[in-house]
Amino acid sequence: MFIIKQISVFVENKPGRIKAMTNILKENDINIRALSIADTKDFGILRLIVNDPEKACRILKEAECTVTTTDVIAVGFEDKPGQLASVMDTLFECSISVEYMYAFFSRIDGQASVILRVTDNQKAVDELANAGVKLLSCDEIYNN
């Protein structure tokens, strides 16, 4: 399966809030695989890809955090100029819009990895696979 579960956590823009959330995850043996934060003056949205999204969601909710899940896809490509542009070209040609994206650490030498939130995950998976783009599976993301 190539649809990845992303956790989004509403975070007050106050000292120690991200520290508290990351400690909750640490204490529950949740490993963060990728993250992004978008903020405003008063709050932020912390987006996380973790090794056990169901457990992470449950424990964050138990800690009274506002949490949602979103389906995203992950792609890996050779770490050289133009590779991301090729992915974007394929999505554009198929009328798939990218809502946001962020890069994350790849454990595969020479590979760049990106999380994509797009308007149509399944169509994006199909079209990118047809274009020869390496899609990262749940197992590759959660267990490596």
Protein Blocks (a to p, Z undefined) as FASTA:
>chain_A
ZZdcdddddddddehklmmmmmmmmmnopacfbdcddddfkbccdddddfblmlmmmmmm
mnopacdddddddddddddehklmmmmmmmmmnopacfbdcddddfbghiacdddddfbl
klmmmmmmmnopacddfklmmmZZ
